[in-house]
Amino acid sequence: MAGSDAAKTLIDSALTDSDKSTTSYDAWYAYVTTGALAGLQRRVAKGGFTAGNGQLLLNRVFASTPASGVDFELHARLGAITQ
């Protein structure tokens, strides 16, 4: 990965799925749960998913490149509740 792209990329091979498109995780949030970046979150960039290897390109960089093996959670944005 060139330049700062490494500092805004998370990869999880469990996400690989040939039926998913690059927009499958648009506007989802990645929340890092382990390592030096634990507690930080970033939004998945528009068209930022690569189905072949489970790579997520995030909307902005972390202070440092996420370590290999770091754990993270993905959360979809919840819709507004109307009553």
C-alpha positions as CSV (number, residue, x, y, z in Angstrom):
1,M,0.0,0.0,0.0
2,A,1.3,3.4,-0.9
3,G,1.8,6.2,1.6
4,S,-0.9,6.8,4.1
5,D,-3.3,4.1,2.7
6,A,-1.7,1.6,5.1
7,A,-2.8,3.8,8.1
8,K,-6.4,3.7,6.9
9,T,-6.7,0.1,6.0
10,L,-8.0,-2.9,7.9
11,I,-8.1,-6.5,6.5
12,D,-10.0,-9.5,7.7
13,S,-9.9,-12.6,5.5
14,A,-13.2,-13.7,7.2
15,L,-14.9,-10.9,5.2
16,T,-13.9,-12.3,1.8
17,D,-17.1,-13.0,-0.2
18,S,-17.3,-13.0,-4.0
19,D,-21.0,-12.1,-3.8
20,K,-20.3,-8.7,-2.1
21,S,-19.6,-5.5,-3.9
22,T,-17.2,-2.7,-3.2
23,T,-20.1,-0.8,-1.6
24,S,-21.1,-3.5,0.8
25,Y,-19.8,-1.7,3.9
26,D,-20.3,1.9,2.8
27,A,-20.7,4.1,5.9
28,W,-20.2,1.2,8.3
29,Y,-17.9,1.9,11.3
30,A,-14.8,-0.1,12.2
31,Y,-14.1,0.0,15.9
32,V,-10.6,-1.2,16.9
33,T,-10.7,-3.4,20.1
34,T,-7.1,-4.4,20.6
35,G,-3.6,-3.0,20.2
36,A,-2.3,0.6,20.3
37,L,-5.3,1.9,18.4
38,A,-7.9,0.2,20.7
39,G,-10.9,2.4,21.3
40,L,-10.6,4.3,18.0
41,Q,-13.2,4.1,15.2
42,R,-13.3,5.1,11.5
43,R,-16.0,5.0,8.9
44,V,-15.5,2.7,5.9
45,A,-15.0,4.9,2.8
46,K,-17.5,4.9,-0.1
47,G,-16.6,1.9,-2.3
48,G,-13.9,1.0,0.2
49,F,-14.4,-2.8,0.4
50,T,-12.3,-5.3,-1.5
51,A,-14.2,-8.6,-1.5
52,G,-11.3,-10.7,-2.7
53,N,-9.2,-10.2,0.4
54,G,-11.6,-8.6,3.0
55,Q,-9.9,-5.2,2.9
56,L,-11.6,-2.1,4.2
57,L,-10.4,1.3,3.2
58,L,-11.4,3.8,5.9
59,N,-12.4,7.5,5.5
60,R,-9.3,8.8,7.3
61,V,-6.0,7.7,8.7
62,F,-5.2,6.4,12.1
63,A,-2.2,8.0,14.0
64,S,-0.2,4.9,13.1
65,T,-0.7,1.9,10.8
66,P,-2.9,-0.8,12.4
67,A,-0.8,-3.8,13.5
68,S,-1.2,-7.1,11.8
69,G,-3.7,-9.2,13.8
70,V,-5.4,-6.3,15.4
71,D,-9.1,-7.1,16.3
72,F,-11.9,-4.8,15.2
73,E,-15.7,-4.8,15.1
74,L,-17.9,-3.6,12.2
75,H,-21.1,-1.7,13.0
76,A,-23.7,-0.6,10.6
77,R,-25.2,2.8,11.1
78,L,-28.6,2.6,12.7
79,G,-31.5,4.4,11.2
80,A,-33.4,7.1,13.0
81,I,-36.2,6.0,15.3
82,T,-39.5,7.8,14.7
83,Q,-42.5,7.6,16.9
